[in-house]
Amino acid sequence: MINSKFGDIDDYLTAQRSLIAPARYQDLSVLLDAANQAYRRRDFAGAIDDLERFVDSVRAAITLDEMPATFNDPLNPYPNVAGGLIMLAETTAFSLGLLK
């Protein structure tokens, strides 16, 4: 189940790549990979820490306007990329917490 959650985050991140600042996309990709590798090593606390850093990076991107972060804004044709990434990462971290 958690493997599919990491896949969902990666799929969403990849699908929204064109809407994310390139340097931020790279940072998020590295953090997601680190979290996934920690999970595969059964380092659940490390995976959660990496996902928390992923969320922190998304929140920094919101502040710097590096990705769409609005919901139901008729003037914004893009999805709430930041919200989607945060939701996916936090539900994955929650699931990992159940394994600790």
BATI-640397 format. One record per residue: residue in three letters; chain; x, y, z of N, C-alpha, C, O in turn. Coordinates in pm, 1 decimal, padded with zeros to 6 digits. Layout:
BEGIN
NODE   code   unit         nu         nv         nw        cau        cav        caw         cu         cv         cw         ou         ov         ow
NODE    ALA      A          X          Y          Z          X          Y          Z          X          Y          Z          X          Y          Z
...
//
This chain:
BEGIN
NODE   code   unit         nu         nv         nw        cau        cav        caw         cu         cv         cw         ou         ov         ow
NODE    MET      A    00081.9   -00119.1    00000.0    00000.0    00000.0    00000.0    00086.8    00126.3    00000.0    00059.3    00219.8   -00075.2
NODE    ILE      A    00190.1    00129.9    00082.5    00273.5    00250.0    00089.1    00353.0    00267.4   -00040.1    00377.6    00380.0   -00083.3
NODE    ASN      A    00392.9    00156.7   -00101.5    00460.2    00167.9   -00231.7    00373.6    00245.8   -00330.1    00423.5    00330.2   -00404.5
NODE    SER      A    00244.3    00217.0   -00330.0    00155.4    00286.6   -00423.5    00141.0    00434.0   -00385.6    00122.9    00518.6   -00473.2
NODE    LYS      A    00148.9    00465.4   -00256.6    00140.7    00605.7   -00214.1    00262.5    00684.1   -00264.9    00248.6    00796.7   -00312.7
NODE    PHE      A    00380.9    00624.2   -00254.5    00498.6    00690.8   -00309.5    00484.2    00706.5   -00461.2    00522.3    00809.1   -00517.4
NODE    GLY      A    00429.7    00605.2   -00526.0    00405.3    00613.6   -00669.8    00307.9    00724.7   -00704.7    00325.7    00794.2   -00804.7
NODE    ASP      A    00204.8    00741.7   -00622.5    00106.4    00848.1   -00646.2    00170.9    00986.1   -00636.3    00143.7    01074.0   -00718.1
NODE    ILE      A    00256.4    01004.7   -00535.7    00324.8    01134.3   -00521.7    00413.6    01158.9   -00643.3    00411.5    01266.9   -00702.3
NODE    ASP      A    00491.0    01058.2   -00679.7    00581.6    01072.5   -00793.8    00505.1    01099.8   -00922.1    00545.2    01185.4   -01001.0
NODE    ASP      A    00395.6    01028.4   -00944.0    00314.6    01049.7   -01064.6    00259.2    01192.2   -01069.3    00263.2    01257.1   -01173.8
NODE    TYR      A    00207.8    01240.4   -00956.3    00150.9    01374.6   -00951.5    00259.5    01480.1   -00971.4    00240.4    01576.7   -01045.3
NODE    LEU      A    00372.5    01461.0   -00905.6    00484.0    01554.3   -00919.8    00528.7    01561.3   -01065.5    00550.4    01669.9   -01119.2
NODE    THR      A    00542.4    01446.1   -01128.5    00584.8    01441.3   -01268.7    00481.6    01505.1   -01360.3    00516.9    01579.0   -01452.2
NODE    ALA      A    00354.6    01476.9   -01335.7    00247.4    01532.1   -01419.8    00240.4    01684.3   -01411.2    00202.0    01750.5   -01507.6
NODE    GLN      A    00277.7    01739.7   -01295.5    00268.1    01885.3   -01275.5    00402.3    01956.3   -01294.9    00414.7    02075.3   -01265.6
NODE    ARG      A    00500.4    01884.6   -01343.2    00636.8    01938.2   -01355.3    00642.5    02073.6   -01426.8    00717.6    02162.2   -01386.0
NODE    SER      A    00565.4    02089.2   -01530.7    00570.7    02213.8   -01608.5    00517.9    02334.5   -01530.7    00540.6    02448.6   -01570.9
NODE    LEU      A    00447.8    02310.1   -01419.9    00392.1    02419.0   -01339.6    00477.5    02452.6   -01217.7    00443.7    02541.9   -01140.1
NODE    ILE      A    00588.3    02380.4   -01201.5    00676.4    02397.8   -01084.8    00809.5    02454.5   -01131.1    00863.7    02410.9   -01232.7
NODE    ALA      A    00862.4    02551.1   -01057.5    00993.9    02607.0   -01089.6    01095.4    02492.6   -01097.4    01094.6    02404.1   -01011.8
NODE    PRO      A    01182.8    02493.3   -01198.8    01275.7    02380.9   -01218.9    01360.4    02344.9   -01096.4    01373.5    02226.8   -01064.0
NODE    ALA      A    01416.7    02442.1   -01029.2    01499.9    02412.1   -00911.8    01415.6    02350.7   -00799.9    01461.9    02261.2   -00729.1
NODE    ARG      A    01293.0    02398.4   -00784.2    01204.2    02343.8   -00680.5    01164.3    02200.7   -00716.6    01159.4    02113.2   -00630.1
NODE    TYR      A    01135.9    02177.8   -00843.9    01102.2    02042.5   -00888.3    01216.6    01946.1   -00856.2    01193.6    01835.6   -00807.1
NODE    GLN      A    01338.1    01988.2   -00884.0    01454.9    01903.9   -00856.7    01466.2    01874.7   -00707.2    01490.5    01760.7   -00667.4
NODE    ASP      A    01448.8    01976.9   -00625.4    01454.9    01960.2   -00480.2    01348.9    01861.1   -00432.9    01377.8    01772.7   -00352.3
NODE    LEU      A    01228.1    01875.6   -00482.5    01120.3    01785.8   -00442.5    01146.8    01642.7   -00487.8    01118.1    01547.8   -00414.8
NODE    SER      A    01200.7    01627.4   -00606.4    01233.2    01493.4   -00657.0    01337.4    01425.0   -00569.5    01325.7    01306.3   -00538.9
NODE    VAL      A    01439.0    01500.2   -00529.6    01544.9    01445.1   -00443.5    01487.8    01405.8   -00306.6    01519.0    01298.7   -00254.5
NODE    LEU      A    01405.0    01491.9   -00249.6    01346.4    01462.5   -00118.7    01253.4    01341.8   -00125.1    01253.1    01258.3   -00034.7
NODE    LEU      A    01175.0    01333.0   -00231.4    01085.0    01219.1   -00246.0    01163.6    01089.7   -00262.3    01128.2    00986.9   -00204.5
NODE    ASP      A    01269.2    01095.1   -00340.2    01352.5    00976.4   -00358.5    01416.9    00934.3   -00226.0    01424.0    00815.4   -00194.9
NODE    ALA      A    01463.5    01031.7   -00148.9    01524.1    01000.7   -00018.4    01421.4    00934.4    00073.7    01453.1    00837.7    00143.0
NODE    ALA      A    01299.2    00986.2    00074.4    01194.0    00927.9    00157.8    01162.9    00785.0    00114.3    01147.0    00696.1    00198.0
NODE    ASN      A    01154.3    00763.9   -00014.2    01124.3    00630.9   -00066.8    01236.9    00532.3   -00034.7    01211.2    00417.3    00001.0
NODE    GLN      A    01360.9    00578.1   -00047.8    01474.8    00491.3   -00015.5    01477.0    00457.0    00133.6    01506.2    00343.4    00171.0
NODE    ALA      A    01446.2    00554.8    00218.1    01440.4    00527.9    00362.8    01331.7    00424.4    00391.6    01353.0    00332.3    00470.4
NODE    TYR      A    01218.0    00439.1    00329.3    01109.4    00341.7    00347.7    01154.9    00201.8    00306.6    01129.9    00104.5    00377.7
NODE    ARG      A    01221.2    00192.3    00192.6    01266.5    00060.8    00144.1    01369.4   -00002.6    00239.0    01381.2   -00125.0    00245.5
NODE    ARG      A    01443.3    00081.0    00311.8    01537.8    00030.4    00412.9    01468.7    00001.1    00546.2    01532.5   -00041.3    00642.5
NODE    ARG      A    01337.4    00024.3    00549.9    01255.9    00007.8    00670.2    01290.5    00111.4    00777.3    01268.5    00089.3    00896.4
NODE    ASP      A    01344.7    00224.3    00732.9    01372.8    00337.8    00820.9    01250.4    00430.0    00814.0    01252.8    00533.9    00748.1
NODE    PHE      A    01144.9    00389.9    00882.7    01018.7    00461.3    00872.2    01027.6    00603.1    00928.1    00969.0    00695.8    00872.3
NODE    ALA      A    01100.5    00619.8    01037.7    01117.5    00754.5    01094.3    01193.0    00843.6    00996.2    01158.3    00960.5    00979.3
NODE    GLY      A    01296.0    00789.3    00931.4    01370.4    00866.4    00831.0    01283.5    00902.8    00712.9    01294.1    01013.4    00659.9
NODE    ALA      A    01197.5    00811.0    00670.5    01106.7    00838.9    00558.5    01008.9    00950.3    00594.5    00980.2    01038.2    00513.3
NODE    ILE      A    00958.3    00945.1    00717.4    00866.6    01050.5    00762.5    00939.1    01184.7    00766.9    00884.3    01286.1    00723.6
NODE    ASP      A    01061.6    01186.3    00818.7    01139.7    01310.9    00823.0    01159.8    01367.1    00682.6    01146.4    01487.6    00661.3
NODE    ASP      A    01191.9    01280.5    00586.9    01212.1    01326.1    00449.1    01082.5    01379.2    00389.0    01084.4    01477.3    00314.8
NODE    LEU      A    00970.2    01315.2    00420.3    00842.3    01365.1    00370.5    00806.5    01499.4    00435.0    00746.7    01585.4    00370.3
NODE    GLU      A    00842.5    01517.0    00560.9    00818.8    01646.6    00626.4    00902.3    01755.9    00559.8    00855.4    01868.5    00543.0
NODE    ARG      A    01025.0    01723.2    00522.2    01108.6    01820.2    00449.4    01049.5    01847.0    00310.9    01056.3    01959.7    00261.9
NODE    PHE      A    00991.9    01745.2    00247.8    00923.3    01761.1    00119.3    00809.5    01862.4    00134.7    00796.9    01954.8    00054.3
NODE    VAL      A    00727.5    01844.8    00237.5    00616.0    01936.9    00263.0    00669.0    02077.2    00291.3    00613.4    02175.2    00241.7
NODE    ASP      A    00775.6    02087.9    00370.2    00835.1    02219.1    00397.3    00881.0    02285.7    00268.0    00867.1    02407.0    00252.5
NODE    SER      A    00935.3    02207.8    00175.9    00980.2    02261.5    00047.8    00861.4    02308.7   -00036.1    00869.2    02411.5   -00103.4
NODE    VAL      A    00752.2    02233.7   -00031.6    00630.8    02277.2   -00102.7    00580.6    02408.1   -00042.8    00542.0    02499.1   -00116.1
NODE    ARG      A    00581.1    02417.9    00088.9    00534.1    02541.6    00154.2    00624.8    02660.9    00119.0    00577.2    02773.2    00102.4
NODE    ALA      A    00753.8    02635.2    00107.9    00845.5    02741.8    00064.8    00813.6    02783.3   -00078.5    00820.3    02901.3   -00112.6
NODE    ALA      A    00778.8    02685.4   -00161.9    00743.5    02714.9   -00300.8    00618.3    02802.3   -00308.5    00607.3    02887.7   -00396.4
NODE    ILE      A    00524.9    02780.9   -00217.2    00403.7    02865.0   -00213.6    00444.0    03009.2   -00185.8    00400.4    03101.3   -00254.8
NODE    THR      A    00527.0    03027.8   -00085.0    00571.1    03161.7   -00046.0    00642.7    03232.5   -00161.0    00627.1    03353.1   -00180.0
NODE    LEU      A    00721.2    03156.3   -00237.4    00799.9    03213.8   -00346.8    00728.1    03209.4   -00480.9    00786.4    03243.1   -00583.9
NODE    ASP      A    00601.4    03167.8   -00480.1    00519.3    03160.5   -00601.4    00584.6    03072.5   -00708.6    00589.7    03108.8   -00826.1
NODE    GLU      A    00634.4    02956.2   -00665.4    00703.5    02864.5   -00755.5    00614.5    02752.9   -00808.2    00658.2    02670.0   -00888.0
NODE    MET      A    00488.6    02750.9   -00762.9    00391.7    02653.9   -00814.8    00251.8    02703.5   -00780.2    00235.1    02779.8   -00685.1
NODE    PRO      A    00151.5    02661.2   -00855.9    00014.4    02702.6   -00823.8   -00027.6    02651.6   -00687.0    00000.0    02537.7   -00649.4
NODE    ALA      A   -00095.6    02739.7   -00613.2   -00138.0    02703.4   -00478.0   -00273.8    02764.2   -00444.7   -00299.3    02801.0   -00330.0
NODE    THR      A   -00359.8    02774.6   -00543.8   -00492.1    02830.0   -00518.7   -00597.6    02724.8   -00548.4   -00575.9    02632.5   -00626.9
NODE    PHE      A   -00711.0    02740.6   -00484.5   -00821.4    02647.2   -00501.6   -00946.4    02725.3   -00539.3   -00980.0    02825.3   -00475.9
NODE    ASN      A   -01013.5    02679.4   -00641.4   -01137.3    02742.7   -00688.2   -01120.7    02889.9   -00721.6   -01209.7    02970.4   -00694.1
NODE    ASP      A   -01008.9    02925.2   -00779.7   -00985.8    03062.0   -00824.9   -01020.0    03067.5   -00973.4   -00948.2    03009.5   -01054.9
NODE    PRO      A   -01127.6    03135.6   -01009.9   -01168.4    03137.4   -01151.0   -01065.3    03202.2   -01243.2   -01069.3    03180.9   -01364.4
NODE    LEU      A   -00973.8    03280.3   -01187.9   -00871.3    03343.8   -01269.6   -00747.7    03256.2   -01287.7   -00659.0    03289.2   -01366.4
NODE    ASN      A   -00741.6    03143.8   -01214.7   -00626.9    03054.9   -01222.3   -00668.0    02926.5   -01294.4   -00747.6    02848.6   -01241.9
NODE    PRO      A   -00613.9    02904.1   -01414.3   -00653.2    02784.5   -01489.3   -00583.1    02656.2   -01442.9   -00611.7    02548.1   -01494.3
NODE    TYR      A   -00492.2    02667.7   -01346.8   -00411.3    02553.6   -01304.5   -00467.2    02488.4   -01178.4   -00537.6    02553.2   -01101.0
NODE    PRO      A   -00436.6    02361.8   -01157.6   -00479.9    02296.0   -01033.6   -00399.0    02346.1   -00914.3   -00295.6    02411.1   -00930.2
NODE    ASN      A   -00447.4    02315.0   -00796.2   -00377.1    02348.6   -00672.6   -00265.1    02246.1   -00653.0   -00278.5    02151.5   -00575.4
NODE    VAL      A   -00155.5    02266.7   -00724.5   -00044.4    02171.8   -00722.9    00012.4    02157.6   -00582.1    00035.7    02046.1   -00535.5
NODE    ALA      A    00034.3    02268.1   -00515.6    00091.4    02263.8   -00380.5    00001.2    02185.3   -00285.7    00048.5    02099.8   -00210.8
NODE    GLY      A   -00126.3    02213.9   -00289.0   -00220.4    02143.3   -00202.5   -00222.2    01993.5   -00229.6   -00227.5    01912.9   -00136.7
NODE    GLY      A   -00218.0    01956.6   -00357.2   -00216.0    01815.5   -00393.3   -00092.3    01745.1   -00341.7   -00101.1    01634.1   -00289.3
NODE    LEU      A    00023.8    01809.3   -00356.3    00149.0    01749.3   -00309.4    00152.0    01736.3   -00157.6    00195.9    01634.3   -00104.5
NODE    ILE      A    00105.5    01839.1   -00088.2    00102.5    01834.1    00058.1    00009.9    01722.6    00105.5    00045.5    01645.8    00194.9
NODE    MET      A   -00107.8    01713.6    00046.4   -00203.3    01610.7    00086.6   -00146.1    01470.9    00064.5   -00156.0    01385.4    00152.4
NODE    LEU      A   -00087.0    01447.5   -00050.7   -00030.4    01316.1   -00080.3    00084.7    01280.8    00014.5    00093.6    01168.1    00063.3
NODE    ALA      A    00171.9    01377.7    00039.8    00286.6    01352.2    00128.1    00241.9    01329.3    00271.9    00294.7    01241.2    00339.7
NODE    GLU      A    00145.7    01407.4    00319.0    00102.1    01393.3    00457.9    00026.5    01262.7    00481.1    00039.6    01203.0    00587.9
NODE    THR      A   -00051.7    01217.5    00384.4   -00120.4    01089.2    00402.9   -00020.2    00973.9    00399.1   -00038.2    00873.5    00468.1
NODE    THR      A    00083.5    00988.1    00320.0    00188.2    00884.7    00316.5    00263.8    00882.2    00449.4    00290.7    00775.2    00504.2
NODE    ALA      A    00297.8    01000.3    00500.6    00366.8    01007.4    00630.7    00279.8    00948.2    00741.0    00330.0    00878.5    00829.2
NODE    PHE      A    00150.9    00975.4    00736.5    00059.1    00918.1    00835.3    00063.5    00765.1    00830.0    00073.4    00698.4    00933.0
NODE    SER      A    00055.9    00711.2    00708.5    00060.0    00565.7    00692.5    00191.5    00508.1    00743.0    00193.2    00401.9    00805.3
NODE    LEU      A    00301.4    00577.5    00716.2    00431.1    00531.5    00766.3    00434.4    00532.1    00919.1    00494.8    00444.1    00980.4
NODE    GLY      A    00370.6    00629.4    00979.4    00365.0    00638.6    01125.2    00298.3    00518.4    01187.9    00329.0    00483.0    01301.7
NODE    LEU      A    00207.9    00455.0    01115.9    00141.4    00336.0    01166.9    00233.9    00214.5    01170.0    00205.2    00115.4    01237.1
NODE    LEU      A    00346.1    00223.1    01096.0    00440.9    00112.1    01089.6    00548.7    00121.2    01196.2    00619.6    00023.6    01220.9
NODE    LYS      A    00562.0    00237.0    01259.5    00669.5    00256.6    01357.5    00649.1    00172.3    01481.2    00730.6    00177.1    01573.3
//
